[in-house]
Amino acid sequence: MPFKKFLVPLTDQVSGECGALLVDSEGEVVDMAGRMEPYRLKVIAAHAVILCQHFQRLLVGLEESVLQEMKIGSEGFQVLVCPVDEDYFLVFLHAVDLKNSERGRLAAVRCAQALKKELY
């Protein structure tokens, strides 16, 4: 399936280095787009999905405990992981500035919802 039609517009929402990846539950990249070195994107995305899965397991049994998104931030970069379903995750990485952060988060959530519709 051509997922770039969802991933490329997501990367267009932010300036600077970025990447949008559809990753399966084993950390394998299904498709990707971005303005970063591909190997680096793949490694970061695989580890981000592993962390997200750990947090999902920690929340099991709590009321209202479905993990909707996970954000990892540093001084200059942000990684957002949005579960698409139990088998796929959207990982969105981008440089941090005032414009990118909230706009990027909202665009990533919408993209994850669109990917879910495309998958099913």
C-alpha positions as CSV (number, residue, x, y, z in Angstrom):
1,M,0.0,0.0,0.0
2,P,1.3,3.5,-0.8
3,F,1.6,5.2,2.6
4,K,3.8,8.0,1.4
5,K,0.7,9.9,0.4
6,F,0.1,10.3,4.2
7,L,3.7,10.6,5.4
8,V,5.0,13.2,3.0
9,P,2.3,15.8,3.8
10,L,3.0,15.3,7.5
11,T,6.7,16.1,7.0
12,D,5.6,19.2,5.0
13,Q,3.9,20.6,8.1
14,V,7.2,21.3,9.9
15,S,10.4,23.0,9.0
16,G,13.9,21.6,9.3
17,E,15.0,18.0,9.8
18,C,12.1,15.6,10.2
19,G,10.8,12.1,9.4
20,A,7.5,10.3,9.4
21,L,7.5,6.5,9.5
22,L,4.9,3.8,9.6
23,V,6.4,1.1,11.8
24,D,5.0,-2.3,12.7
25,S,4.9,-3.8,16.1
26,E,8.3,-5.5,15.6
27,G,10.0,-2.2,14.9
28,E,10.2,-2.8,11.1
29,V,9.6,0.2,8.9
30,V,6.7,-0.3,6.5
31,D,7.1,3.1,4.8
32,M,8.8,6.4,5.5
33,A,9.3,10.0,4.3
34,G,11.6,12.7,5.6
35,R,14.5,15.1,5.5
36,M,17.0,13.1,7.6
37,E,19.4,10.3,7.0
38,P,17.2,7.1,6.5
39,Y,19.2,4.8,8.7
40,R,19.1,7.2,11.6
41,L,15.3,7.6,11.2
42,K,14.8,3.8,11.2
43,V,16.8,3.3,14.4
44,I,15.1,6.1,16.3
45,A,11.7,4.9,15.1
46,A,12.3,1.2,16.1
47,H,13.4,2.2,19.6
48,A,10.5,4.7,20.0
49,V,8.0,1.9,19.2
50,I,9.7,-0.4,21.7
51,L,9.3,2.3,24.4
52,C,5.7,2.9,23.4
53,Q,4.9,-0.8,23.7
54,H,6.4,-0.9,27.2
55,F,4.3,2.0,28.3
56,Q,1.2,0.3,26.8
57,R,1.9,-2.8,28.9
58,L,2.4,-0.7,32.0
59,L,-1.0,0.9,31.5
60,V,-2.9,-2.4,31.1
61,G,-5.6,-2.7,33.8
62,L,-6.0,1.0,34.5
63,E,-9.3,2.7,33.6
64,E,-9.2,4.8,30.5
65,S,-5.7,3.4,29.8
66,V,-5.4,3.3,26.0
67,L,-2.2,5.1,25.1
68,Q,-3.1,7.7,22.5
69,E,0.4,9.2,21.9
70,M,3.8,9.3,23.4
71,K,6.1,12.3,23.1
72,I,9.9,12.3,23.8
73,G,11.5,15.7,23.7
74,S,14.9,17.1,23.9
75,E,16.2,20.6,23.6
76,G,16.3,20.5,19.8
77,F,14.2,17.6,18.8
78,Q,10.8,15.9,19.4
79,V,9.7,12.3,18.7
80,L,6.0,11.6,18.7
81,V,4.6,8.0,18.6
82,C,1.0,7.5,17.8
83,P,-0.4,4.0,17.8
84,V,-2.4,3.4,14.6
85,D,-3.7,0.1,16.0
86,E,-2.3,-2.8,17.9
87,D,0.0,-3.7,15.0
88,Y,1.2,-0.3,13.6
89,F,2.6,2.9,14.9
90,L,3.2,6.3,13.4
91,V,6.6,7.8,14.5
92,F,7.1,11.5,13.7
93,L,10.4,13.2,14.5
94,H,11.1,16.9,14.0
95,A,13.2,19.8,15.1
96,V,11.6,21.8,17.9
97,D,10.6,25.4,17.5
98,L,7.5,27.2,18.6
99,K,5.7,26.6,15.3
100,N,6.6,23.0,14.9
101,S,5.6,21.5,18.2
102,E,1.8,21.8,18.5
103,R,1.2,21.9,14.7
104,G,3.3,18.8,14.3
105,R,1.5,17.0,17.1
106,L,-1.9,17.7,15.7
107,A,-0.9,16.8,12.2
108,A,0.6,13.5,13.4
109,V,-2.6,12.6,15.3
110,R,-4.7,13.3,12.1
111,C,-2.2,11.3,10.0
112,A,-2.4,8.3,12.4
113,Q,-6.2,8.3,12.0
114,A,-6.0,8.5,8.2
115,L,-3.5,5.6,8.2
116,K,-5.9,3.5,10.3
117,K,-8.6,4.1,7.7
118,E,-6.3,3.2,4.9
119,L,-5.2,0.0,6.6
120,Y,-8.7,-1.2,7.3
